[in-house]
Amino acid sequence: MRNKSLIIKITLIFILCSCSEYRKVLKSTGYQEKLDAALEYYEEEKFFKASTLLKDIKPLVKGSEESEIVDFYFAYSLYKLEQYELSAKYFQAFIELFSRSERVIEAEYLYAFSLYKTSPNSNLDQSTTVQAITAIQNFINKYPYNDFSKDANKIIDELQVKLETKNFENAKQYYKTRNYKSAIIAFENFNKDFPDSKFNDEGMYLKILSQYNIAVNSFQNLQEERFRELIDLYLDFIDKYPNSSFRVEAERMYVESLNILTNFTSQKI
């Protein structure tokens, strides 16, 4: 018990001394002392203390040689604190100010990665996701063989799926609200924008289903043309996805359409 109590006391003394030392540096007027302490705190992974000191130094060293290192580690400290919106902002500022720096490649990657970390769930607005994809793609194009490029490619694939999911759900919303004509257009646009998407199978099936609902609810004089359009959609679908899990249901609508068209033909005779 005595040894445990002694350890606790030593720990408390160390914490108090450490805090006292930090407050002393924080109150100092010279930037060099703050810069040295900030970099030391950074190395010790005390990123809040490092960021606070670096923020104080930033206006003092603006335009000087120290400005580059201060701006870089300030942005990096925010990144380590998971304040990604701020880290993206300050990495972008660093890139613009120090385009010839040896640190700029890492800054460009961390700017893109910070945007990636702010990308929301697929059910929310994806404007940040688009921004992140653009930044990461620019990085890959600029530095295709950099050490960060492998991770960048993985990230862009993940963001692409998220963006596809959001766009597909938007298209499905037209179908769910029975706005079938708009649904068909939305699924066609989705296919153009994401030709390799895993959702295109379902999208083509929902186009058929939308066309079916349009046809069966049309006036009789319009039904023949609209069922023929359904058949064309089905043939495109089965040609592209012969093993689709939606095949059975799509085929049911196709057969029904053929039977209806046969009736139309017999009535004309």
C-alpha positions as CSV (number, residue, x, y, z in Angstrom):
1,M,0.0,0.0,0.0
2,R,2.8,2.4,0.9
3,N,4.5,1.8,-2.5
4,K,1.3,2.3,-4.3
5,S,0.7,5.6,-2.5
6,L,4.2,6.7,-3.3
7,I,3.7,6.0,-7.0
8,I,0.5,8.0,-7.0
9,K,2.2,11.0,-5.3
10,I,5.1,10.9,-7.8
11,T,2.7,10.7,-10.7
12,L,0.7,13.7,-9.4
13,I,3.9,15.7,-8.9
14,F,5.0,14.9,-12.4
15,I,1.6,15.9,-13.8
16,L,1.6,19.2,-11.9
17,C,5.1,20.0,-12.9
18,S,4.3,19.2,-16.5
19,C,1.2,21.5,-16.4
20,S,3.2,24.2,-14.7
21,E,5.9,24.0,-17.4
22,Y,3.3,24.1,-20.2
23,R,1.6,27.2,-18.7
24,K,4.9,28.9,-18.4
25,V,5.8,28.3,-22.0
26,L,2.3,29.4,-23.1
27,K,2.7,32.7,-21.3
28,S,6.2,33.4,-22.7
29,T,6.5,36.1,-25.4
30,G,9.4,34.6,-27.4
31,Y,8.3,32.4,-30.2
32,Q,11.4,30.2,-30.3
33,E,10.7,28.8,-26.8
34,K,7.2,28.1,-27.8
35,L,8.3,26.5,-31.1
36,D,10.8,24.2,-29.4
37,A,8.2,23.2,-26.8
38,A,5.5,22.7,-29.5
39,L,7.7,20.3,-31.5
40,E,8.6,18.4,-28.4
41,Y,5.0,18.1,-27.4
42,Y,4.3,16.9,-31.0
43,E,6.9,14.2,-30.7
44,E,5.5,13.1,-27.4
45,E,2.0,12.9,-29.1
46,K,0.6,15.7,-26.9
47,F,-1.1,17.2,-29.9
48,F,-3.5,19.5,-28.1
49,K,-0.6,21.3,-26.4
50,A,1.4,21.3,-29.6
51,S,-1.5,22.8,-31.6
52,T,-2.2,25.5,-29.0
53,L,1.4,26.7,-29.0
54,L,1.7,26.5,-32.8
55,K,-1.5,28.5,-33.2
56,D,0.1,31.2,-31.0
57,I,3.3,31.2,-33.0
58,K,1.7,31.3,-36.5
59,P,1.1,35.1,-36.7
60,L,4.6,35.8,-35.1
61,V,6.5,33.8,-37.7
62,K,4.5,34.7,-40.8
63,G,6.8,35.3,-43.7
64,S,9.9,33.9,-41.9
65,E,11.8,30.7,-42.4
66,E,10.1,29.1,-39.5
67,S,6.6,29.7,-41.0
68,E,6.8,26.5,-43.1
69,I,7.5,24.2,-40.2
70,V,4.9,25.9,-37.9
71,D,2.2,25.8,-40.5
72,F,2.9,22.1,-41.4
73,Y,2.9,20.9,-37.8
74,F,-0.1,23.0,-36.8
75,A,-2.1,21.3,-39.6
76,Y,-0.7,17.9,-38.7
77,S,-1.6,18.4,-35.0
78,L,-5.2,19.2,-35.9
79,Y,-5.2,16.1,-38.1
80,K,-3.9,14.0,-35.2
81,L,-6.6,15.5,-33.0
82,E,-9.2,14.3,-35.6
83,Q,-10.3,17.8,-36.4
84,Y,-10.4,16.9,-40.0
85,E,-12.3,19.9,-41.4
86,L,-9.7,22.2,-39.8
87,S,-6.8,20.1,-40.9
88,A,-8.0,20.1,-44.5
89,K,-8.3,23.8,-44.4
90,Y,-4.8,24.3,-43.0
91,F,-3.1,21.7,-45.2
92,Q,-4.7,23.4,-48.2
93,A,-3.3,26.7,-47.0
94,F,0.1,25.1,-46.6
95,I,0.1,23.7,-50.1
96,E,-0.7,27.1,-51.6
97,L,1.9,28.9,-49.5
98,F,4.7,26.3,-49.7
99,S,4.3,24.6,-53.1
100,R,8.0,23.9,-53.4
101,S,8.4,22.5,-49.9
102,E,9.7,18.9,-49.5
103,R,6.7,18.4,-47.2
104,V,4.1,19.4,-49.8
105,I,3.5,15.8,-51.1
106,E,2.6,14.6,-47.7
107,A,0.5,17.8,-47.1
108,E,-1.4,17.1,-50.4
109,Y,-2.1,13.5,-49.3
110,L,-3.2,14.6,-45.8
111,Y,-5.4,17.3,-47.2
112,A,-7.2,14.7,-49.4
113,F,-7.3,12.2,-46.5
114,S,-8.8,14.9,-44.2
115,L,-11.6,15.5,-46.7
116,Y,-12.1,11.7,-46.9
117,K,-12.5,11.6,-43.1
118,T,-15.2,14.3,-43.3
119,S,-17.2,12.4,-46.0
120,P,-20.6,11.6,-44.4
121,N,-22.7,8.4,-44.6
122,S,-24.2,7.5,-47.9
123,N,-27.7,8.6,-46.9
124,L,-26.5,12.2,-46.5
125,D,-25.4,14.9,-48.9
126,Q,-22.3,13.8,-50.7
127,S,-20.8,17.1,-51.8
128,T,-17.8,16.6,-49.5
129,T,-17.4,13.1,-50.9
130,V,-17.1,14.5,-54.4
131,Q,-14.6,17.1,-53.2
132,A,-12.6,14.3,-51.5
133,I,-12.6,12.1,-54.6
134,T,-11.4,15.1,-56.7
135,A,-8.6,15.8,-54.3
136,I,-7.5,12.2,-54.0
137,Q,-7.7,11.6,-57.8
138,N,-5.6,14.8,-58.3
139,F,-3.0,13.4,-55.9
140,I,-2.9,10.0,-57.7
141,N,-2.5,11.7,-61.1
142,K,0.2,13.9,-59.8
143,Y,2.2,11.3,-57.7
144,P,1.3,7.9,-59.2
145,Y,4.3,6.1,-57.7
146,N,4.4,7.8,-54.3
147,D,4.3,5.7,-51.1
148,F,0.8,7.2,-50.3
149,S,-0.7,6.2,-53.7
150,K,-1.6,2.7,-52.8
151,D,-3.7,3.9,-49.8
152,A,-5.1,6.7,-52.0
153,N,-6.4,4.2,-54.5
154,K,-8.2,2.2,-51.8
155,I,-9.8,5.4,-50.4
156,I,-11.0,6.5,-53.8
157,D,-12.6,3.1,-54.4
158,E,-14.4,3.4,-51.0
159,L,-15.6,6.9,-51.7
160,Q,-16.8,5.9,-55.2
161,V,-19.0,3.2,-53.7
162,K,-20.4,5.7,-51.2
163,L,-21.2,8.1,-54.0
164,E,-22.7,5.4,-56.2
165,T,-24.9,4.3,-53.2
166,K,-26.2,7.8,-52.7
167,N,-27.0,8.3,-56.4
168,F,-28.6,5.0,-56.7
169,E,-30.8,5.6,-53.7
170,N,-31.8,8.9,-55.2
171,A,-32.9,7.1,-58.4
172,K,-34.8,4.5,-56.4
173,Q,-36.7,7.3,-54.6
174,Y,-38.5,8.1,-57.8
175,Y,-39.6,4.5,-58.1
176,K,-40.7,4.4,-54.5
177,T,-42.8,7.5,-55.0
178,R,-44.3,6.0,-58.1
179,N,-42.8,8.7,-60.4
180,Y,-42.0,5.9,-62.9
181,K,-41.0,8.0,-65.9
182,S,-38.5,10.0,-63.8
183,A,-37.3,6.7,-62.3
184,I,-36.5,5.3,-65.8
185,I,-34.5,8.5,-66.7
186,A,-32.7,8.5,-63.3
187,F,-31.6,4.8,-63.7
188,E,-30.4,5.6,-67.3
189,N,-28.4,8.5,-66.0
190,F,-27.0,6.4,-63.2
191,N,-25.9,3.8,-65.7
192,K,-24.1,6.5,-67.7
193,D,-22.4,8.0,-64.7
194,F,-21.4,4.7,-63.1
195,P,-21.2,2.1,-66.0
196,D,-19.3,-0.4,-63.8
197,S,-21.5,-0.1,-60.7
198,K,-22.7,-3.2,-58.9
199,F,-26.1,-1.5,-58.7
200,N,-26.7,-1.5,-62.5
201,D,-28.2,-5.0,-62.4
202,E,-30.9,-3.9,-60.0
203,G,-31.2,-0.5,-61.8
204,M,-32.1,-2.2,-65.1
205,Y,-34.6,-4.4,-63.4
206,L,-36.3,-1.4,-61.7
207,K,-36.5,0.2,-65.2
208,I,-38.4,-2.8,-66.4
209,L,-40.7,-2.7,-63.3
210,S,-41.2,1.1,-63.8
211,Q,-42.1,0.5,-67.5
212,Y,-44.5,-2.2,-66.5
213,N,-46.3,0.0,-64.1
214,I,-46.5,2.8,-66.7
215,A,-47.9,0.3,-69.3
216,V,-50.5,-1.4,-67.2
217,N,-51.8,2.0,-66.0
218,S,-51.9,3.5,-69.5
219,F,-54.9,4.1,-71.7
220,Q,-55.5,1.2,-74.0
221,N,-54.4,3.1,-77.1
222,L,-51.0,3.6,-75.5
223,Q,-50.4,0.2,-74.0
224,E,-49.2,-1.6,-77.1
225,E,-46.3,0.8,-77.6
226,R,-45.4,0.8,-73.9
227,F,-45.4,-3.0,-73.6
228,R,-43.1,-3.1,-76.6
229,E,-40.7,-0.7,-74.8
230,L,-40.8,-3.1,-71.8
231,I,-39.8,-6.0,-74.0
232,D,-36.9,-4.0,-75.4
233,L,-35.8,-3.2,-71.8
234,Y,-36.0,-6.9,-70.8
235,L,-34.0,-8.1,-73.8
236,D,-31.2,-5.5,-73.0
237,F,-31.4,-6.6,-69.3
238,I,-31.2,-10.4,-70.0
239,D,-28.4,-9.9,-72.5
240,K,-26.3,-8.0,-70.0
241,Y,-27.2,-9.9,-66.8
242,P,-28.3,-13.4,-67.9
243,N,-27.7,-14.8,-64.3
244,S,-29.3,-11.9,-62.5
245,S,-31.2,-12.6,-59.2
246,F,-34.0,-10.4,-60.7
247,R,-34.3,-12.6,-63.8
248,V,-37.4,-14.6,-62.7
249,E,-39.5,-11.6,-61.9
250,A,-38.3,-9.7,-65.0
251,E,-39.2,-12.7,-67.1
252,R,-42.7,-12.8,-65.6
253,M,-43.3,-9.3,-66.8
254,Y,-41.8,-10.1,-70.2
255,V,-44.1,-13.1,-70.7
256,E,-47.1,-11.1,-69.6
257,S,-46.2,-8.3,-72.1
258,L,-45.9,-10.9,-74.9
259,N,-49.3,-12.2,-74.1
260,I,-50.8,-8.8,-74.0
261,L,-49.2,-7.9,-77.4
262,T,-50.6,-11.2,-78.8
263,N,-54.1,-10.1,-77.8
264,F,-53.6,-6.7,-79.4
265,T,-52.5,-8.5,-82.7
266,S,-55.5,-10.8,-82.6
267,Q,-57.9,-7.9,-82.1
268,K,-56.5,-6.2,-85.2
269,I,-57.1,-9.3,-87.3
